[in-house]
């Protein structure tokens, strides 16, 4: 491997080529059994079929009276049909027998409908008087009765493998009696944060030392993308210590932040190459040009630049999609998207992909003036980002662009530029 420290990159990989390589290296991890109470957000590793019908009994869809529908024929406000009330039914406490001709049973929503009854008259069109119910409206057979299997039929495929489970999905799974499910195992992620100048998060910057923000940023991104973060600590720029960290087992994916560029203290690329393979280092991407990646054992390793915006950019392009793929999720970026008109030209360079922070002001897209890779506050002031593909040298004012929105809210913020 050519040592690029203090020399720079002789050549850089294109973003599309790196993405294509990573797609070939990432497959969903093996499944594991997950209790139904904990499977929201997980990805199903198997089809789930119903072993029972839901509902498994005929149940009332309204509060009212269980009756034989034909016996309400001709009922009206002026000429109600009167039926004796012979009992009542509650959820989990059915009426103990079937109803006979000319009888009614007071019934609550969700209660079993007694045998012999084929409809439920809602309480609003009835009136109780001295043990009888006066029905003031005729009702059709099966009205307000949930039939067996009306929601889900036994044997029906309820959810298919590859689905990321939403809260309502988990509710359905519970309703058919699932105690646990096989889901794709969540990827385990190791952070290797290096830098002699770093203070731990929660510290106050002092002298020539700065507070590590990348670990905080990466923790949130890993959680967003379904990973499980392993315990970690900040490491000094000492090769033997970084080597030991890279040799640790237990992770599926390793994120190295710092020490990945071409400076004399950037040891990580050489160590990854020595311990495994350095598949790419240096990318035609701004602001994450020094990004790299490879493998150590069966672990994917991503070299993320120490500059915070570059770290974010490299994660979003390379590490994030790979992490999601390992967990069975889509490689696509998990951002809401909006198409808006560009208020000012975005300059770029042919052959390079640009990650441009933008704001939306008065419905138009405005590039953030500060473009430095260490200015993390620019991402706070931004509504989102626009990706300029490598084949373009610029995007002109007035062009419609797609914005990857940072916020999850339905209405994006419009911060000052």
N, C-alpha and C positions, 0 to 999 in steps of 0.2 A: 504494500500500500504506500502510495506517495504521501510523505509527511507535508501537510499543507500549512503547518504552523509558520507564521511570519512570511508566507509565500503567496497565499491566496489560492483560489480555485482555478485550476487549469481549464476546467470545463464544468458546466452545471447541467443537472438533469431537468427536463421539462416536467411540469406539474402533472400533465396527463400520463406521462410514462411512469412516474412514481405511483400514481393512483392505480394504474393498470397492474403494476407489480404487486402492490399491496392487496389488491382484490384476489390475486392468485394465492396469497399467503394466509388469508383470513377466512376461516369457516366457523360456524357456530360450535361452541364448546359442548361437551357431552351433557346429557340431561341429569337432573337431580330431582328428588321428590321434595315438594314444597307444600306445607300445610295451606289449606285454602284461605286461612286468615292472613297469610303472608304473601299471597301470590299476585296481588295487584301490582301492575307495572312490569311483571315478569313476562317472558315470552314462552308460549306453549311449545313443548317439544313433541306433542302427540295430539291426534284428534281426540275430542271428548264426545262420547255418545251418552245419551240419557239411559240410565238403567231403570228408570221409573217414569211414569207419566205425571205431568204437572198441569192442573191439579190431579190428584189421584182419586178424587171423589167429586161428586157434583156439589157445588158450593154456591151460596147466595152472593150475588153481585150487588145487592142493595139491602138496606134495613127495610123490613116490611113483614109480609105474611106469605108463607108457603101455601099454595093452593093447587087445586086442579083447574087448569085454565078454562076448560069448558064450562065450569060452574060459575064463571064470572060473565058469561055471555049476556048481553043486554044491560049490564050495569051502567048507571049514569048518575049524575048529581041528583036528579029528581027521583030516580028509582034505583037506589043502591041494592046490591046483593048482600044479604046478611048471612054470615057463617059463624058457627061456634068456634071459639079458640080452645083447642084441646091441649095445648102445651107450648113450649118454646125451645128454640135451638140457639146455642151460642158457639163461637169458635172453640173447637176442641171438646165441646159438650153437646153432642147431637140429641135430638128428640129420640126417645128410646124405642119408638115403633114407627111403622108407616102410618100415613093418614088415610082415613076412610072417606067415602063419599060425603060431601057436604061439610067437611072439616077444614080448619085452618090452623097453622102453627106460626106463632110469633117467631121471627127469625132475624138474626143480625148478620151484617156483611161478613163473608168468609166462613159462615157456619155450614155444616153439611145439610143438604136439602133432604128432607125425609122421603123414604120410598112412598110412592103413590102421588107425590106432588110433582108437577111438571112446569111450574112457574112461580115467580115471587112478585107479588104486588107491592110496589114501594109504599112506604108509610104515608107519604104525602097525599095519596088519593084514598086513604082509608081513615076510619074513625072507630075507636073502640067504645063500646057501650055495653055494660053489664055482661061481660064475658063473651060478647060477640064482636065481630069486626064488620063494619059496614064498608063494602068495596064499592067505590063510586066510579070505577072505570074498568071496562073489559080489558083483559090481557091475553096475549097470544101465548101459545105453547112455547116453552124454552126461554121466555122473556126473563131477563135478570137472573139467569142460572148459568154459571160457568160449568161447562161439561168436562168430563174426564179427558185429559190430554188436550184441552183447548189451548193451553200455552205451549207445552212441549209434549211430544209423544214418545213413549218408550222406544228406544232404538234409534231415535233421530240423532244425527250428528249436530251437536249444539255449537261447538267452536272447533275451528281447524288449527292444526299445528302452524306455528309461525306467527300467530296472533299475539300482539302485546295486550295483555289483559287490562281492561278498563274497570273502574269500580262497578259498573252495571254488569260486566261480564262475570266478575267474581260473585255478585249476587245471584246470577243465574246458576252458576256452578254450585253454590251452596244449596239452592232450591232443589237440585236434583240429587242431593246427598253426597256430593264429592267431599271427602275429608282431606285429600291431598292430590296433587297433580304433578306430572313430570314437566318441568320447565327447563329451559336452557340455563346452564350454570352461569351465574354472573361472573364476569372476568375479574380476576384479582389484579390490582394495579400497584406497582411499587414506584414511589417517587425517589429520585436521586437528585437532590438539590445541592449544588456545589457553589462555593464562593467564599474566599477568606473575608470579604467585605460585608458579608450578610449578618444581620441580626435577626433573631426569631420574630415572627409576627406578634404584635402586642407591644413591641419595644418602641422606643422613641429614637429616631435617627440621631447619631452623635458623631462628631468629628468627620472622618472620611468613610464612615460605615453607613450602610443603608439597610432598611428593613426589607426582608424577603417578602415580596408580594406574590411571586409566582406560585408558591405552594398553595396559598389561599385561593388564587384563581383556578389552579388545576384541581384542587379538591372539589370545587363547585362544578367544574366541567365534567369530572369523572362521575360525580353523583348524578348529574343531568343525563349522562349517557349510559347509566346502568351499571357502572363498575363498583367494585368493593376496594376501597383504599386500604393498603396495609400500613402498619405503623412505620414512621420514618423520622429521620432527624437531619438537620443541616450538616453538610460535610465540607471540610476544608479542601482547598485545591491541591491535594496530595495524591499522586497516582496510585499508591498502594491502597489507600483507603477507598478510593473510587473503584478500583479493581475489585476489592472485597465486596463492595455493594453490588456490583454488576454480576458477581458470581453467586450471590444469594439465590436460593431457589424458593419456589412457592408462588411466584407471580406468573401471570399469563402475558402481561404487558408491562414494560418499564418505561417511565418518562424521566429523561435526564434533562434537567433545566440548568443551564449554565455550563461553561467549559466545553462548548460544542463547536466553536468557530475556529479561527486560525491564529489565535494568540498563543504565546508561549505556555500559558497556563491552561490551555484548552486540551485536556488529556483524554476526554471521553471518546472521540472518534478513533484514536489509535488503540485504546483499550478494547473497544467493541470489536475492532478488526482482529486483534490478537486473540480474543476469547471466543469469537464466533465469526460472523461475517458483517462487514459494513457494506450494505447494498446500495446506498446512495449517500452523498454528502455534498451539499451545495446544490441549490435549486434555483431555477429561473423564476423567482417569486419575490415580490416586494410586499411587506418588509421582512420576510423570513428566509432570506437567501442562504444563511448558514445552516439551515435545518438538515438533519440527516436521519438515517435509520438503518437498522439491520437486525440481526438475530444473535442471541447468546443462548445456546442450548435450544429449548423449545419456546423461548420467550422472545416476543417482538420487542425491540428497543427503539425508542424514538429520541433523537437528539433535538431538543428544543432550545432555541437561543435564549440567552439570559435577559435580553431586553424584553420588557413585558408585552408590548404589542406584537413583537415578533413571536414571542412564546404563544400568545393567543392565536395568532395567524397560523403558525405551524401545527398547533394542536388541531384547529378546525379543519385544515386541509388533509392532514395525514393521520394523526393519532386518533382523533375523534371518530372518523369513519371506521377505522380498524377496530376500535374498542366496541363500537355498536355492533359491528359484524360478528365479533366473537360472542357477544351476548344474544345473537339471533335477531338483532334489530336491523333496520334499513341503514345503509351507508349514507343515505342522503342527509344533508345538513338539517338539523331539527329546528329550523327557524320558520316563522311565518314569513310570507313574502308579499311584497306590494310593488306594483308597477306605477312609476311616477315620471314626470318630465324632469329633465336635468336642467337646473338653473344656470350652471356654469360648466364649461368644458372640463373634462377630466383628461389630463395628459398621461401618457404611458410610454411604453417602448416596445416595439415589435419584438416578439420572441420572449417576452416576460409577462407573467401573470401578475396583476396588481390587486391587492386587497385594500380598497379605499374606504376609509371611514366617512360617513355622510350624515347630515341632519336633514330632516324634512321641515321646511318652513313654507307656510302658506300653500301647502300641497305640492311643492316642488323640492327636488333633491339638490342639496347644497353640499359640495365637498368640504370637509373640515380643513381649515387652513393649516393646522399643525399636522405634519405628516411623519415626524420623527418616531423611530421604533421604540424609543424609551419613554414616550409621553403617554403613559397609561390613561391619564385624565381625558385624553382625546376620545377614548372609547366611552367614557361616561357622558361626555357632551354629545356623542353621536346617537342617532336613532338606529343606525344599522350600518351595513357595509354593502358596497357594490363591487362585484368581481369583474375586472377588465381582463378578458381572455388574451392569450399571448399573440393572437393574430392581429390585434388592433393596436394602433399607435396612439389613439385617443378616442374619446366619445364626445361628440360635439354638443354644445348647448342646444337644448330643445329636444334632444333624443329621449325616447322612453327607455328607462332602465329598470332592472329588477333590484329591489332593495331587500337584503336579508335583515330582517328586523331583530334587534336585540331583545325587545320587550315581548313578553308573552301576552300582555293585555290586548284586548281587541282593538283599542285605539292607541296607536303609537304616540309617544311623546314628541313634541316639537321643540327641542332645546335650542337655546341661543347658540349661534355659531361663533 
